[in-house]
Amino acid sequence: MEASEKMSVFSRMTDIINSNINALLDKAEDPEKMVRLIIQEMEEALVEVRSTSARAIADRKELERRKQWQEQEAEEWERKAEIAVRKGRDDLAKGALSESNKAREMISALSEELEAIETTLGKLNEDVGALQAKIKDAKARQNAIIVRGKAAQSRLGVRRTLSDHNIDDAMARFELYERKMDDLEGQIESYDMGQKTLSDEIDELEQDEGLDEQLSQLKARVKQADSPASVTNVNQNTSK
């Protein structure tokens, strides 16, 4: 695996996680299910990062073995070049030195790959630490997020219900039924119009008693005014 590919693994997984989270939010999933899936996505990403780290570690060990082998090869060709020189075979010595130089070049290339892998492993180690911290934080806040999510969904449901035109239609029908009840009660009360109730008749008797008493008082005053004594007193007062 190339170092550039390894370094981009975490960024690709982060994009995938974010896209999945956004999809869940857009669908307005059940808060508890949504939070559980988000944590699951993060845990799966952590497993992937660790798997990538394991492959990088394996690659590093392989490169270290190849480098060690090339170092042994370089030393062996140099030893053979020395033998050729001692035997007066400069042509063989040059060939051995050429092979030794090739091994040295391979060692240099392998060293560069090892440095790249070390850098990648450092980044992956940071990614693992960051993901572990985020997962721990998410689990600690899981219950609070679920409660807030359910509350928000309840409020959203109420708002949607209140803004629905069906509510207006229901209220209009309710008012129509109220009007029908008013009409029905009006019809019932119309039958009672002109009919005296027991209470009305008793009230009239009380009114009649009052009128009879007033009439008796009026008759008494008139009778007293028309009596002979009253007339004599009136005439005497006039002659004076």
Backbone bond lengths (Angstrom), bond angles and torsions (degrees), N, CA, C in turn:
res aa  C-N    CA-C-N  psi(-1)  N-CA   C-N-CA  omega(-1)  CA-C   N-CA-C  phi
1 M - - - 1.469 - - 1.519 109.52 -
2 E 1.338 116.32 131.91 1.450 120.17 178.85 1.518 110.70 -70.71
3 A 1.341 116.31 151.90 1.471 120.12 -178.43 1.507 111.28 -63.76
4 S 1.366 116.34 -38.41 1.466 119.13 -179.16 1.517 111.35 -64.34
5 E 1.363 116.22 -35.15 1.458 119.38 178.18 1.515 110.68 -67.57
6 K 1.340 116.35 -40.01 1.463 120.04 179.94 1.520 111.50 -64.40
7 M 1.318 115.82 -40.84 1.461 119.63 -176.11 1.525 111.57 -69.64
8 S 1.358 116.89 -21.78 1.468 119.17 -178.34 1.519 112.48 -93.24
9 V 1.336 117.22 -5.41 1.468 120.40 -178.39 1.512 111.20 -59.63
10 F 1.339 116.74 -49.14 1.465 120.10 -176.18 1.522 111.47 -64.31
11 S 1.338 117.39 -40.58 1.461 120.14 179.91 1.525 110.83 -64.07
12 R 1.343 116.79 -37.85 1.463 119.15 178.01 1.519 110.90 -67.07
13 M 1.325 116.96 -41.83 1.463 119.69 179.29 1.523 111.18 -66.31
14 T 1.330 116.63 -35.50 1.466 119.97 177.10 1.524 110.63 -62.57
15 D 1.340 116.55 -41.57 1.464 120.40 177.89 1.522 110.98 -62.96
16 I 1.341 115.77 -41.18 1.463 119.81 179.60 1.522 110.56 -63.85
17 I 1.335 116.41 -44.25 1.474 120.46 179.62 1.521 110.49 -61.60
18 N 1.336 116.07 -46.82 1.468 119.86 -179.10 1.515 111.44 -61.44
19 S 1.344 117.14 -41.09 1.457 119.97 -180.00 1.522 111.11 -65.41
20 N 1.344 116.49 -39.64 1.465 119.79 178.26 1.521 111.34 -66.35
21 I 1.334 116.35 -40.48 1.468 120.01 178.42 1.524 110.37 -63.26
22 N 1.333 116.90 -44.25 1.461 120.40 179.24 1.525 110.87 -62.35
23 A 1.339 116.62 -38.62 1.466 120.26 178.08 1.522 110.62 -63.17
24 L 1.334 116.76 -41.21 1.465 120.55 178.49 1.518 111.27 -63.96
25 L 1.341 115.86 -42.50 1.461 119.53 -179.63 1.522 110.82 -65.99
26 D 1.338 116.99 -39.94 1.460 120.64 179.98 1.519 111.06 -63.55
27 K 1.338 116.11 -35.88 1.462 119.67 -179.67 1.525 112.21 -79.78
28 A 1.336 117.01 -7.61 1.479 121.77 -179.41 1.532 110.08 53.10
29 E 1.348 115.31 51.61 1.453 119.90 179.53 1.528 110.62 -65.55
30 D 1.345 113.85 168.67 1.461 119.95 174.81 1.528 109.18 -56.66
31 P 1.340 118.55 128.61 1.472 120.72 -175.22 1.516 113.74 -53.54
32 E 1.337 117.29 -43.89 1.464 120.18 -178.43 1.527 110.58 -63.87
33 K 1.325 116.03 -43.43 1.467 120.34 178.58 1.517 110.64 -65.96
34 M 1.324 116.07 -40.49 1.458 120.36 -178.43 1.523 111.10 -62.67
35 V 1.330 117.08 -47.45 1.465 120.59 -179.19 1.525 110.15 -64.35
36 R 1.322 116.51 -40.65 1.466 120.03 179.81 1.531 110.79 -62.95
37 L 1.317 116.67 -40.23 1.469 120.25 179.48 1.528 111.48 -68.75
38 I 1.319 116.01 -37.41 1.474 119.34 178.46 1.530 110.14 -62.90
39 I 1.330 116.17 -45.93 1.465 119.89 178.63 1.528 110.17 -63.40
40 Q 1.331 116.04 -38.70 1.457 119.71 177.95 1.532 110.71 -62.48
41 E 1.338 116.56 -41.99 1.462 120.31 177.64 1.533 110.47 -60.50
42 M 1.317 116.38 -42.66 1.462 120.01 -179.65 1.522 110.93 -65.98
43 E 1.329 117.11 -39.54 1.462 120.25 179.37 1.530 110.59 -67.34
44 E 1.339 116.46 -38.24 1.464 119.56 176.82 1.530 110.40 -65.34
45 A 1.322 116.61 -38.72 1.462 119.87 176.72 1.519 110.55 -63.19
46 L 1.334 116.40 -38.91 1.467 120.24 178.31 1.527 110.49 -62.92
47 V 1.331 116.61 -41.72 1.467 120.47 177.67 1.527 110.03 -61.97
48 E 1.328 117.19 -41.36 1.461 121.05 -179.68 1.529 111.28 -65.70
49 V 1.324 116.03 -42.08 1.467 119.15 178.62 1.523 110.42 -63.51
50 R 1.325 116.72 -41.54 1.467 119.99 178.55 1.533 110.94 -65.38
51 S 1.342 116.01 -38.10 1.460 119.16 177.29 1.520 110.60 -63.99
52 T 1.317 116.13 -41.46 1.460 120.35 177.20 1.524 110.63 -63.09
53 S 1.323 116.45 -40.59 1.469 120.64 177.75 1.517 110.83 -63.10
54 A 1.338 116.24 -40.40 1.469 119.96 -179.70 1.529 110.24 -63.64
55 R 1.341 116.85 -41.70 1.459 119.86 178.24 1.529 110.95 -64.97
56 A 1.333 115.45 -39.24 1.468 119.08 178.95 1.524 110.81 -65.19
57 I 1.324 116.85 -39.49 1.471 120.23 178.26 1.528 110.13 -64.42
58 A 1.358 115.19 -41.58 1.465 118.66 177.94 1.526 110.76 -62.84
59 D 1.353 116.70 -41.40 1.471 120.36 177.62 1.525 110.64 -62.19
60 R 1.314 116.49 -40.24 1.463 120.01 179.48 1.525 110.98 -61.94
61 K 1.337 116.64 -43.89 1.467 119.85 179.60 1.533 110.75 -63.03
62 E 1.325 115.55 -40.54 1.465 118.53 178.65 1.530 111.05 -63.74
63 L 1.346 116.51 -44.00 1.464 119.81 179.15 1.525 111.43 -63.40
64 E 1.325 115.61 -37.86 1.473 119.02 178.77 1.522 110.65 -64.33
65 R 1.346 116.45 -40.07 1.468 119.21 177.58 1.527 110.90 -65.08
66 R 1.340 117.38 -43.12 1.467 121.11 179.25 1.534 110.64 -63.93
67 K 1.336 115.79 -39.69 1.469 118.79 178.93 1.526 110.96 -64.50
68 Q 1.335 114.55 -42.97 1.464 118.17 179.18 1.533 110.73 -62.77
69 W 1.310 116.76 -40.51 1.462 120.63 179.05 1.531 111.28 -63.95
70 Q 1.376 115.94 -42.06 1.458 119.94 178.82 1.534 111.05 -65.50
71 E 1.326 116.46 -36.24 1.471 119.13 176.43 1.531 110.54 -63.10
72 Q 1.321 116.19 -41.53 1.457 119.90 177.56 1.534 110.78 -64.64
73 E 1.348 115.65 -38.38 1.459 119.98 178.58 1.525 110.95 -64.39
74 A 1.350 115.47 -43.80 1.469 118.76 -179.93 1.526 110.89 -60.96
75 E 1.324 115.90 -43.85 1.472 120.11 179.61 1.535 110.76 -64.76
76 E 1.331 116.68 -39.27 1.468 120.06 -179.40 1.519 111.59 -66.20
77 W 1.358 118.09 -40.43 1.467 120.26 178.99 1.528 110.87 -68.90
78 E 1.311 116.74 -34.71 1.465 118.75 175.94 1.542 110.38 -65.34
79 R 1.321 116.37 -39.67 1.467 119.82 177.62 1.530 110.50 -62.38
80 K 1.345 116.00 -41.35 1.465 119.69 179.02 1.533 111.30 -67.16
81 A 1.342 115.89 -35.06 1.469 119.14 178.12 1.531 110.25 -64.01
82 E 1.305 117.18 -39.57 1.469 121.55 178.27 1.540 110.53 -62.85
83 I 1.323 115.97 -42.21 1.480 119.42 178.76 1.528 110.43 -62.19
84 A 1.366 115.27 -42.39 1.465 118.75 -179.05 1.519 111.06 -63.28
85 V 1.356 116.49 -39.52 1.472 120.31 179.39 1.520 109.64 -62.80
86 R 1.340 116.01 -44.97 1.466 119.20 -179.68 1.542 112.02 -61.27
87 K 1.297 115.52 -30.79 1.459 119.91 -179.52 1.524 112.38 -88.69
88 G 1.342 116.65 2.54 1.450 119.70 179.02 1.506 113.74 75.90
89 R 1.321 117.27 21.13 1.462 121.20 178.86 1.538 109.35 -107.02
90 D 1.326 113.37 80.50 1.469 118.34 -179.70 1.521 111.72 -64.79
91 D 1.311 116.80 -33.38 1.471 119.08 179.80 1.522 111.07 -61.45
92 L 1.353 115.56 -43.46 1.470 119.24 177.45 1.529 111.89 -68.37
93 A 1.324 115.47 -34.72 1.467 119.81 179.20 1.523 110.41 -63.68
94 K 1.369 116.04 -41.35 1.474 119.46 178.58 1.531 111.16 -63.36
95 G 1.327 115.74 -42.01 1.468 119.32 178.68 1.517 111.55 -61.74
96 A 1.332 116.58 -41.27 1.469 120.91 -179.80 1.530 110.76 -66.88
97 L 1.333 115.51 -40.95 1.466 119.32 178.39 1.542 110.57 -64.20
98 S 1.336 116.70 -37.23 1.463 120.23 178.00 1.526 110.88 -61.76
99 E 1.331 116.29 -43.09 1.470 119.83 178.17 1.522 110.66 -66.28
100 S 1.311 116.86 -37.62 1.459 120.43 178.04 1.528 110.86 -63.00
101 N 1.364 116.11 -41.18 1.470 120.24 178.74 1.532 111.58 -63.94
102 K 1.351 116.07 -39.12 1.470 119.43 177.12 1.527 110.23 -60.74
103 A 1.306 116.62 -41.81 1.469 120.37 179.18 1.527 110.70 -64.47
104 R 1.336 116.26 -38.78 1.459 120.03 178.56 1.533 111.25 -64.57
105 E 1.346 115.70 -39.46 1.474 119.64 178.31 1.538 110.12 -64.03
106 M 1.325 115.48 -41.33 1.470 118.69 178.30 1.532 111.07 -64.50
107 I 1.326 116.19 -37.87 1.471 120.10 177.11 1.520 110.81 -60.62
108 S 1.336 116.39 -41.70 1.463 120.68 179.25 1.528 111.43 -63.20
109 A 1.347 116.15 -43.97 1.466 120.31 179.00 1.524 111.28 -63.85
110 L 1.326 115.81 -42.41 1.467 119.78 178.84 1.524 111.38 -65.16
111 S 1.301 117.43 -33.80 1.468 120.82 178.14 1.525 110.64 -65.32
112 E 1.331 116.27 -39.71 1.467 119.86 177.97 1.533 110.65 -64.86
113 E 1.331 116.96 -41.79 1.474 120.03 177.78 1.524 110.88 -63.18
114 L 1.321 116.09 -39.57 1.464 119.72 178.44 1.523 111.89 -63.50
115 E 1.318 116.64 -38.81 1.466 119.92 177.44 1.532 110.93 -64.24
116 A 1.344 115.39 -41.07 1.473 119.19 178.62 1.526 111.10 -63.67
117 I 1.333 116.20 -41.35 1.467 119.50 179.49 1.526 110.52 -66.37
118 E 1.329 117.25 -39.45 1.466 120.22 177.50 1.525 110.83 -60.33
119 T 1.342 115.33 -41.63 1.472 119.41 177.53 1.522 110.54 -62.73
120 T 1.345 115.44 -43.78 1.467 120.49 179.15 1.520 111.20 -61.60
121 L 1.330 116.61 -44.27 1.461 120.11 179.58 1.523 111.25 -63.64
122 G 1.323 116.75 -35.35 1.464 119.34 176.53 1.515 111.28 -62.98
123 K 1.359 116.34 -43.04 1.465 120.62 178.35 1.533 111.20 -65.44
124 L 1.336 115.06 -43.74 1.462 118.76 179.80 1.521 111.42 -63.41
125 N 1.315 116.71 -36.72 1.470 120.32 177.61 1.533 110.68 -63.08
126 E 1.339 115.07 -40.09 1.467 119.16 176.25 1.532 110.73 -64.74
127 D 1.343 116.18 -40.33 1.467 120.48 179.23 1.523 111.14 -62.88
128 V 1.340 115.88 -42.03 1.466 119.98 178.60 1.530 110.29 -61.56
129 G 1.323 116.03 -45.25 1.464 119.39 179.09 1.517 112.36 -62.44
130 A 1.357 115.82 -41.91 1.468 119.76 -179.83 1.525 111.04 -65.42
131 L 1.347 116.64 -43.02 1.461 119.79 179.70 1.524 111.56 -65.84
132 Q 1.314 117.32 -41.65 1.467 120.35 178.19 1.521 110.94 -60.41
133 A 1.330 116.49 -41.69 1.469 120.40 179.05 1.526 110.86 -64.98
134 K 1.349 115.96 -41.29 1.471 119.82 -179.75 1.522 111.14 -67.01
135 I 1.325 116.54 -40.95 1.464 119.75 178.71 1.528 110.74 -63.95
136 K 1.318 116.21 -43.23 1.469 120.41 178.16 1.518 110.72 -61.20
137 D 1.325 116.80 -43.54 1.468 121.28 179.47 1.523 110.62 -65.60
138 A 1.346 116.31 -41.78 1.471 120.21 -179.24 1.520 110.80 -63.68
139 K 1.335 117.12 -41.95 1.463 120.16 179.19 1.527 111.30 -66.54
140 A 1.344 116.24 -35.79 1.463 119.72 178.87 1.524 111.35 -67.54
141 R 1.327 115.98 -32.54 1.473 120.53 -177.49 1.518 112.52 -98.00
142 Q 1.337 117.02 4.02 1.455 121.32 -173.15 1.526 112.59 -58.21
143 N 1.333 117.40 -50.11 1.464 120.44 -177.06 1.525 111.47 -62.77
144 A 1.345 115.64 -43.24 1.467 118.79 -179.97 1.521 110.74 -63.33
145 I 1.333 116.88 -40.36 1.460 120.10 179.87 1.524 110.57 -65.39
146 I 1.333 116.97 -40.25 1.463 120.59 179.57 1.526 110.61 -62.63
147 V 1.348 116.39 -45.39 1.469 120.47 179.34 1.526 110.68 -61.04
148 R 1.340 116.05 -46.12 1.465 120.02 179.35 1.521 111.12 -63.37
149 G 1.320 116.33 -39.47 1.464 119.73 -179.98 1.513 112.04 -64.74
150 K 1.333 116.68 -44.10 1.468 119.68 178.98 1.522 111.05 -64.78
151 A 1.338 116.56 -40.60 1.465 119.97 178.38 1.526 110.73 -62.92
152 A 1.327 115.61 -42.58 1.467 119.28 179.63 1.518 110.61 -64.73
153 Q 1.333 117.52 -40.26 1.459 120.16 178.58 1.527 111.39 -64.46
154 S 1.332 116.35 -40.05 1.464 119.88 178.46 1.520 110.88 -62.72
155 R 1.329 115.51 -44.95 1.464 119.45 178.69 1.519 111.35 -63.25
156 L 1.339 115.39 -40.20 1.458 119.34 179.12 1.521 110.72 -64.17
157 G 1.344 116.43 -40.28 1.458 119.57 178.69 1.513 112.00 -63.02
158 V 1.345 115.98 -41.49 1.464 119.93 178.35 1.527 110.71 -63.41
159 R 1.349 115.70 -44.98 1.464 119.68 179.91 1.522 110.89 -60.90
160 R 1.328 116.02 -42.69 1.461 118.69 -179.88 1.519 111.55 -65.97
161 T 1.342 115.74 -38.57 1.456 119.16 179.33 1.520 110.92 -65.19
162 L 1.339 116.10 -44.12 1.459 120.44 -178.84 1.528 111.87 -66.32
163 S 1.328 116.00 -32.44 1.459 119.38 -178.89 1.522 112.57 -85.06
164 D 1.332 116.47 -5.02 1.459 119.99 -177.88 1.527 109.41 -74.54
165 H 1.332 116.13 140.63 1.469 120.20 179.75 1.521 112.19 -66.45
166 N 1.319 117.78 -20.64 1.458 120.26 179.64 1.526 111.49 -62.13
167 I 1.320 117.32 -30.08 1.467 120.50 177.95 1.529 109.78 -64.14
168 D 1.327 116.11 -44.34 1.466 119.98 178.58 1.521 110.22 -61.87
169 D 1.340 116.22 -41.25 1.464 119.25 179.08 1.521 110.60 -64.07
170 A 1.328 116.32 -41.40 1.463 119.68 -179.80 1.522 111.07 -63.84
171 M 1.344 116.74 -41.77 1.456 119.77 179.03 1.529 110.72 -65.54
172 A 1.325 116.67 -36.81 1.467 119.67 178.31 1.526 110.18 -64.61
173 R 1.339 116.84 -42.12 1.470 119.37 177.74 1.523 110.90 -66.09
174 F 1.319 116.49 -37.63 1.458 120.37 178.27 1.523 110.72 -61.24
175 E 1.328 115.96 -45.65 1.465 119.83 178.42 1.520 111.13 -64.16
176 L 1.333 117.46 -35.31 1.466 120.73 177.41 1.520 110.77 -63.98
177 Y 1.345 116.81 -42.61 1.461 120.41 177.61 1.535 111.06 -64.37
178 E 1.327 115.89 -38.63 1.464 118.52 176.41 1.524 110.89 -59.96
179 R 1.333 117.63 -43.40 1.454 122.07 179.18 1.526 110.81 -62.65
180 K 1.347 116.64 -39.40 1.462 119.38 177.92 1.525 111.13 -64.08
181 M 1.323 116.69 -38.49 1.461 119.77 177.56 1.518 110.82 -65.43
182 D 1.353 115.55 -39.69 1.470 118.45 176.61 1.523 110.62 -59.71
183 D 1.338 117.13 -43.47 1.468 121.03 179.51 1.520 110.96 -63.04
184 L 1.349 116.44 -42.74 1.460 120.16 -179.44 1.523 110.84 -63.92
185 E 1.321 116.96 -44.72 1.461 119.86 178.33 1.519 110.96 -64.38
186 G 1.363 116.28 -36.27 1.462 119.35 177.48 1.515 111.92 -62.89
187 Q 1.350 116.88 -38.44 1.456 120.08 177.68 1.521 111.22 -64.25
188 I 1.354 114.40 -41.66 1.475 118.06 179.30 1.524 110.47 -62.70
189 E 1.330 116.60 -45.16 1.469 120.19 -178.83 1.521 111.44 -66.90
190 S 1.341 117.43 -27.78 1.477 119.23 -179.90 1.526 111.37 -66.73
191 Y 1.356 116.88 -31.04 1.454 119.53 177.95 1.521 112.22 -68.93
192 D 1.310 115.97 -25.34 1.467 119.85 -178.98 1.516 112.58 -84.63
193 M 1.348 115.85 -11.83 1.464 118.69 -178.31 1.532 109.75 -65.66
194 G 1.353 119.14 136.54 1.464 124.38 178.94 1.503 113.78 83.52
195 Q 1.290 118.99 -7.00 1.461 122.76 178.97 1.526 109.39 -103.17
196 K 1.376 112.50 131.37 1.463 118.38 -177.87 1.515 110.03 -85.65
197 T 1.270 113.33 134.77 1.457 118.85 175.55 1.523 108.55 -91.90
198 L 1.303 116.96 169.02 1.463 122.21 178.22 1.523 109.88 -57.59
199 S 1.293 116.05 -40.00 1.460 119.69 -179.92 1.524 110.57 -65.46
200 D 1.355 115.35 -39.95 1.476 118.40 179.25 1.526 110.99 -63.22
201 E 1.336 117.60 -42.74 1.457 120.90 -178.66 1.531 111.26 -64.25
202 I 1.320 117.55 -40.32 1.465 120.76 178.31 1.526 110.20 -65.20
203 D 1.326 115.98 -39.82 1.467 119.23 178.07 1.527 110.15 -61.82
204 E 1.339 117.36 -38.89 1.460 120.31 179.59 1.522 111.18 -66.29
205 L 1.371 115.81 -37.92 1.472 119.24 177.72 1.518 110.26 -61.89
206 E 1.325 115.54 -41.72 1.457 118.75 179.31 1.526 109.92 -63.00
207 Q 1.338 116.00 -41.69 1.470 119.33 178.62 1.534 110.48 -63.26
208 D 1.362 116.81 -39.97 1.469 120.29 179.59 1.526 110.64 -64.20
209 E 1.321 117.24 -40.60 1.466 119.91 178.21 1.523 110.58 -60.11
210 G 1.293 116.73 -40.30 1.457 120.03 179.02 1.513 111.56 -64.50
211 L 1.337 115.79 -42.17 1.468 120.15 179.00 1.529 111.13 -65.92
212 D 1.343 118.05 -39.73 1.477 121.51 179.46 1.527 109.72 -62.37
213 E 1.315 116.20 -40.13 1.464 119.32 -179.50 1.532 110.79 -67.22
214 Q 1.351 115.18 -42.25 1.467 118.31 178.00 1.530 110.53 -62.83
215 L 1.358 116.06 -38.89 1.472 119.65 179.86 1.529 110.88 -65.60
216 S 1.333 116.95 -40.49 1.470 120.22 178.95 1.513 110.78 -63.01
217 Q 1.338 116.88 -41.82 1.452 120.85 179.23 1.541 110.15 -64.47
218 L 1.343 115.50 -40.35 1.476 119.15 179.14 1.537 110.72 -64.02
219 K 1.333 119.34 -43.25 1.462 123.08 179.10 1.527 111.42 -62.00
220 A 1.334 114.39 -38.54 1.463 118.44 -179.07 1.522 110.02 -65.75
221 R 1.334 116.50 -41.38 1.466 118.88 179.97 1.522 110.48 -66.73
222 V 1.315 116.80 -41.83 1.474 119.78 -179.93 1.529 110.43 -65.03
223 K 1.339 116.82 -41.69 1.451 120.64 -179.38 1.505 111.04 -63.80
224 Q 1.309 115.12 -40.18 1.452 119.18 179.48 1.520 110.80 -67.28
225 A 1.317 114.68 -38.01 1.470 118.92 179.67 1.524 111.18 -68.11
226 D 1.317 118.39 -31.85 1.459 122.01 -177.03 1.532 112.85 -90.16
227 S 1.326 120.36 0.37 1.464 121.49 -177.11 1.543 109.52 -73.29
228 P 1.475 121.00 152.16 1.488 124.19 -177.93 1.520 111.52 -57.75
229 A 1.249 119.40 -38.63 1.465 121.22 -178.01 1.498 110.00 -62.42
230 S 1.261 115.64 -40.80 1.460 119.51 -178.75 1.514 109.99 -68.29
231 V 1.350 117.54 -37.02 1.460 120.65 -179.69 1.515 110.37 -68.46
232 T 1.400 119.25 -42.51 1.469 123.12 179.00 1.494 109.90 -59.91
233 N 1.283 117.69 -45.65 1.461 121.00 -179.64 1.507 110.94 -62.40
234 V 1.279 116.27 -33.04 1.473 119.23 179.81 1.518 109.49 -70.17
235 N 1.406 118.33 -40.80 1.452 121.29 -177.57 1.524 110.83 -68.74
236 Q 1.337 117.40 -38.55 1.453 119.80 -179.99 1.521 110.54 -64.69
237 N 1.252 115.25 -41.22 1.464 118.93 179.75 1.521 110.29 -65.32
238 T 1.331 117.38 -29.23 1.470 120.21 -178.86 1.511 110.38 -74.68
239 S 1.424 118.74 -42.37 1.449 122.19 -179.16 1.513 111.84 -65.68
240 K 1.261 120.11 -32.87 1.468 122.82 176.75 1.504 109.20 -66.21
